[in-house]
Amino acid sequence: MQVVVADRKEPISVTHQHLLTGIGTLLAQGRVQPSQGRLRILDIGCGDGQLIGFLHDRLTRAHPDLEIELHGFDIGEQGYNDGGQFDIATQMLASGHPGIPWRERISMISDTDPWRYPSGYFDIALSNQVLEHVADLPAFLSELRRCLSPAGVSLHVFPLAQSIVEAHCQTPFAHWIRDFDRRVEWISLLSHLGIGAYRRHRTVLGHATPRRHALETAKYIQCWTRYRSFGAIADQCRDAGLAASGGLTKGLFIAKLRSVLKRHPLDRYRPSRLPGGDWLGFMIGRYLSSSTLVIAPVSYDIGRRIAAEKAASPLRRAA
Ligand SMILES: C[S@@+](CC[C@H](N)C(=O)[O-])C[C@H]1O[C@@H](n2cnc3c(N)ncnc32)[C@H](O)[C@@H]1O
C-alpha cells in the first residue's frame, strides 16, 4: 500500500509533547532508570505510529548516551487494520526512521491475546486515548503489570467518566446519559444547535441529518467506549498489583497553554509549589479534558513487617 509520509513540519500534537515531557519527568525524578544504557518504551494501542516516531526522534536526540528502543502494538478488533493503519504505521516509521526493524517492533494482536513481550521487558509503557476503549480492563492491567519491569512506570492519557465533553462527538454529557433513546435525543438536539461534531461527521462519515448523526454516535459510544471513574480504575489497578495516580493531569493543561502561547515545551514537569496543587489540578482537570494517570507496579513485603512487629513485641523480648 502506498503511504504518504507525514510532513515533518506538521504541528506537534500537544498530547505527544505532553507524554514526552512526562517521560522527561519520570527520568528527572529517578522514577525510571534505564538499565544497561537502554530505555525500552511500549506504546499500547499505537494506532498510526505517530507517537512512536515522535518519541524516537526526540528521545534519541535528547539522550544520545541511551539506546532508545520503542515498541508498539494495537488490537485488530477495533478497526485498527480496516484503514490499513498497521501498514501505514510501519511504512511511515521505516521511511522516517530507517535502520530499525519496525516490522518486529510494531504488531497487531487480538484483544484476547497476551501481549507478545517477555515479563518485565519495558521501563516505560504509554497509551494515548486508549483506556476509554479498553473492554477488558483487568486483562489489560494484568498484562501491563507483567510486561513492565518491577521498577517500570506507565503513563495513560484518556478521558475519565467525569470529563464533561464526550471526546469523540464533542458533545457535552453524551456519555453521561445511560438511557440510549435519551442519548440520541440529546445529541440530536445539540447537533441542531450547532454543538458537537455533526458538521464534520456529515462530511467525513456521511451522517446526512442530525438525527442520523445522533443515532450513529450514540451507537458508537455504546459499543466502543468504556468510560470509567478514577476510583474504578484505581481499584482494578490494586487487584493487578499496580498503583494509580492522577498527578500528571495538570501537565496536559500546561502543555496546551504553552502551545497556545507559542512557548517552548517543557522538558519536565515540576511538582506544584502549592501543597495539594497537583491533586487539585487532577480534581478539576478530569472534568475539562483528558486525564493523565501514572500507573506503576507496587508491592509490599508483609512478611517482613510481621517479623519486625513480632521481634519488637514485649512478649517476645521478655521471652
Ligand atoms: C482513539 S485510538 C488512539 C490511537 C493512538 N493511540 C493515537 O493516539 O492515535 C484508540 C486505540 O485504542 C486501541 N485499543 C482499544 N482497546 C485496546 C486494548 N485492549 N489494547 C490495546 N489497544 C487497544 C484501538 O484499537 C485504537 O487503535
The ligand as a Tripos MOL2 file, in Angstrom:
@<TRIPOS>MOLECULE
LIG
   27    29     1     0     0
SMALL
NO_CHARGES

@<TRIPOS>ATOM
      1 C1         -8.5690    6.6280   19.6630 C.3       1 LIG1
      2 S1         -7.4970    5.3870   19.1310 S.3       1 LIG1
      3 C2         -5.9350    6.0570   19.6170 C.3       1 LIG1
      4 C3         -4.8100    5.5340   18.7810 C.3       1 LIG1
      5 C4         -3.4370    6.1320   19.0900 C.3       1 LIG1
      6 N1         -3.0170    5.8430   20.4350 N.3       1 LIG1
      7 C5         -3.4230    7.6060   18.8190 C.2       1 LIG1
      8 O1         -3.2190    8.3820   19.7580 O.co2     1 LIG1
      9 O2         -3.6160    7.9830   17.6620 O.co2     1 LIG1
     10 C6         -7.7720    4.1100   20.3090 C.3       1 LIG1
     11 C7         -6.9250    2.8860   20.0500 C.3       1 LIG1
     12 O3         -7.0070    2.0200   21.1720 O.3       1 LIG1
     13 C8         -6.8920    0.7030   20.6860 C.3       1 LIG1
     14 N2         -7.3260   -0.2370   21.7130 N.ar      1 LIG1
     15 C9         -8.5590   -0.4530   22.2040 C.ar      1 LIG1
     16 N3         -8.5620   -1.4410   23.1140 N.ar      1 LIG1
     17 C10        -7.2760   -1.8460   23.2420 C.ar      1 LIG1
     18 C11        -6.6180   -2.8380   24.0360 C.ar      1 LIG1
     19 N4         -7.2930   -3.6200   24.8660 N.pl3     1 LIG1
     20 N5         -5.2850   -2.9770   23.9000 N.ar      1 LIG1
     21 C12        -4.5950   -2.2030   23.0430 C.ar      1 LIG1
     22 N6         -5.1580   -1.2540   22.2530 N.ar      1 LIG1
     23 C13        -6.4850   -1.0760   22.3470 C.ar      1 LIG1
     24 C14        -7.7680    0.7340   19.4450 C.3       1 LIG1
     25 O4         -7.5130   -0.3470   18.5720 O.3       1 LIG1
     26 C15        -7.3760    2.0770   18.8370 C.3       1 LIG1
     27 O5         -6.3000    1.9820   17.9310 O.3       1 LIG1
@<TRIPOS>BOND
     1     1     2 1
     2     2     3 1
     3     2    10 1
     4     3     4 1
     5     4     5 1
     6     5     6 1
     7     5     7 1
     8     7     8 2
     9     7     9 1
    10    10    11 1
    11    11    12 1
    12    11    26 1
    13    12    13 1
    14    13    14 1
    15    13    24 1
    16    14    15 ar
    17    14    23 ar
    18    15    16 ar
    19    16    17 ar
    20    17    18 ar
    21    17    23 ar
    22    18    19 1
    23    18    20 ar
    24    20    21 ar
    25    21    22 ar
    26    22    23 ar
    27    24    25 1
    28    24    26 1
    29    26    27 1
@<TRIPOS>SUBSTRUCTURE
     1 LIG1         1 GROUP 0 **** ****
